[in-house]
Amino acid sequence: MSDAPRCDFVYEAIADIEEVQSLGQSPVGQRYIVNIRGGEFKGPLLQGKILPGGADRQLLRPDGIKELDALYEMQTDDGVIITVHNQVTIDMPSPEHRYARSVVKFRAPSGNYEWLNRRVFVGTLESLKPARMAVKIRVYQVN
């Protein structure tokens, strides 16, 4: 039997976003898109900026669960571009009980950040609205 997994902090990001746009109803729920305008991230082993041009596709299911599927790029301070695919499940059974957890996958080039391609990452998501049109994302490596 292996040891129970533990999570180690990798970085915190603030992603600036645009207003939610409806994409219409589908057989499995209401569809939305949120464009990503940019932002920044910082952690012990990497830091830099979130590039504009990404988007978060969202599905509000009939049972009230929201599924987010975000795809965007981050550029480290030393110029390396990393693609991020963040899939989030949000359940809000009540205003004081919000569950927002994600699975985060990276595509990094060979070199200093290729370790991101070789591990499992999970995350949290927190809205910063109305103070800022942004979300806070914390990412952890599962060890």
Backbone torsions as a table, in degrees:
resi	resn	phi	psi	omega
1	MET	NA	132.5	-178.5
2	SER	-85.2	165.0	177.4
3	ASP	-66.6	151.8	176.3
4	ALA	-65.7	142.4	178.9
5	PRO	-66.4	153.3	172.5
6	ARG	-131.8	159.5	-178.2
7	CYS	-114.4	134.2	177.7
8	ASP	-116.9	134.6	-178.7
9	PHE	-61.4	135.4	177.9
10	VAL	-111.9	-51.9	176.8
11	TYR	-165.0	164.3	171.4
12	GLU	-119.4	134.6	179.9
13	ALA	-123.3	146.1	168.7
14	ILE	-115.1	114.9	-179.9
15	ALA	-106.4	120.5	176.5
16	ASP	-80.0	133.3	-173.1
17	ILE	-127.6	162.4	173.5
18	GLU	-95.4	177.2	178.0
19	GLU	-65.1	152.3	176.9
20	VAL	-67.5	134.6	175.4
21	GLN	-116.6	133.4	178.2
22	SER	-78.1	137.7	174.7
23	LEU	-108.7	4.3	177.6
24	GLY	95.3	172.2	-178.2
25	GLN	-80.1	147.0	172.0
26	SER	-128.5	171.8	178.8
27	PRO	-61.1	-21.0	-177.3
28	VAL	-109.0	3.4	177.1
29	GLY	146.6	177.8	179.5
30	GLN	-80.1	132.9	-176.9
31	ARG	-104.5	143.7	178.8
32	TYR	-140.3	164.8	171.8
33	ILE	-139.4	142.0	175.8
34	VAL	-127.5	116.3	179.1
35	ASN	-78.1	144.0	-179.8
36	ILE	-99.4	123.8	-175.9
37	ARG	-91.9	-17.9	-177.3
38	GLY	145.4	-159.7	179.1
39	GLY	146.2	-162.0	-178.8
40	GLU	-147.1	159.3	176.3
41	PHE	-142.8	153.0	-178.5
42	LYS	-153.8	133.5	175.9
43	GLY	-154.4	178.1	-176.4
44	PRO	-64.7	-28.4	-175.6
45	LEU	-114.2	-6.7	179.1
46	LEU	-158.9	149.2	176.5
47	GLN	-158.5	160.4	179.8
48	GLY	161.7	-146.6	-176.6
49	LYS	-124.7	153.4	172.5
50	ILE	-89.3	129.0	-177.8
51	LEU	-82.0	145.3	175.0
52	PRO	-68.9	157.2	176.1
53	GLY	114.1	-14.0	177.2
54	GLY	-80.3	173.7	179.2
55	ALA	-152.3	156.0	178.1
56	ASP	-116.1	109.8	176.5
57	ARG	-89.4	132.6	-173.5
58	GLN	-124.6	148.5	175.9
59	LEU	-131.6	121.2	173.8
60	LEU	-97.8	107.7	-176.4
61	ARG	-75.5	160.3	178.4
62	PRO	-60.0	-23.6	-179.9
63	ASP	-86.1	4.5	177.4
64	GLY	92.3	-8.2	177.9
65	ILE	-75.9	138.3	176.5
66	LYS	-109.4	128.4	176.2
67	GLU	-108.3	126.2	178.8
68	LEU	-112.4	139.3	-180.0
69	ASP	-133.4	92.5	-174.7
70	ALA	-100.8	137.6	176.6
71	LEU	-133.9	123.3	-177.2
72	TYR	-160.2	172.5	179.8
73	GLU	-116.3	146.0	173.0
74	MET	-118.5	142.9	175.6
75	GLN	-116.3	121.6	-179.7
76	THR	-72.1	163.2	179.6
77	ASP	-59.5	-23.2	177.9
78	ASP	-97.0	15.5	169.5
79	GLY	91.5	3.4	-178.9
80	VAL	-83.9	133.9	179.3
81	ILE	-101.5	127.2	-177.7
82	ILE	-119.9	130.0	175.5
83	THR	-87.9	134.5	-179.1
84	VAL	-117.1	131.6	173.8
85	HIS	-121.4	108.6	-174.0
86	ASN	-115.5	115.9	179.7
87	GLN	-109.9	116.9	-170.9
88	VAL	-115.5	140.8	170.2
89	THR	-114.0	126.5	179.6
90	ILE	-120.5	127.3	176.6
91	ASP	-128.6	124.2	179.6
92	MET	-124.4	78.0	-179.8
93	PRO	-63.0	-25.0	175.6
94	SER	-157.8	161.5	-178.4
95	PRO	-57.6	-31.6	-178.8
96	GLU	-89.4	-5.1	179.0
97	HIS	-124.3	91.1	-179.8
98	ARG	-112.8	125.2	176.6
99	TYR	-108.8	119.5	177.0
100	ALA	-140.2	100.7	-177.4
101	ARG	-130.2	150.5	-175.4
102	SER	-138.6	163.7	168.4
103	VAL	-111.9	126.6	-174.7
104	VAL	-116.6	128.2	176.6
105	LYS	-119.7	143.3	-178.3
106	PHE	-119.4	150.5	168.9
107	ARG	-126.6	101.8	-178.6
108	ALA	-114.9	148.2	177.4
109	PRO	-73.0	167.8	175.6
110	SER	-58.4	145.8	179.0
111	GLY	128.1	-145.5	-172.5
112	ASN	-61.0	-23.8	-173.5
113	TYR	-114.7	9.8	-178.1
114	GLU	-66.0	-16.3	175.4
115	TRP	-59.5	-26.1	178.3
116	LEU	-63.6	-26.9	179.4
117	ASN	-77.1	-12.1	-168.4
118	ARG	-111.7	6.2	-176.2
119	ARG	-131.6	168.7	176.8
120	VAL	-101.5	134.9	-178.4
121	PHE	-128.3	144.5	175.4
122	VAL	-128.5	165.6	-177.6
123	GLY	-153.5	175.5	175.2
124	THR	-124.8	160.3	-179.8
125	LEU	-138.2	133.3	179.8
126	GLU	-137.1	130.6	176.3
127	SER	-76.8	140.0	176.4
128	LEU	-104.3	3.5	177.7
129	LYS	-71.4	146.9	6.9
130	PRO	-91.0	-3.3	-177.5
131	ALA	-62.0	-36.3	-179.4
132	ARG	-149.8	139.5	175.9
133	MET	-76.8	78.2	-174.1
134	ALA	-160.2	166.3	171.9
135	VAL	-126.5	150.9	175.1
136	LYS	-104.6	127.2	-179.3
137	ILE	-119.4	127.0	173.7
138	ARG	-113.9	133.4	-176.9
139	VAL	-120.1	139.1	-176.4
140	TYR	-131.0	141.2	173.4
141	GLN	-88.8	133.3	176.7
142	VAL	-86.6	121.2	-179.3
143	ASN	-117.7	NA	NA
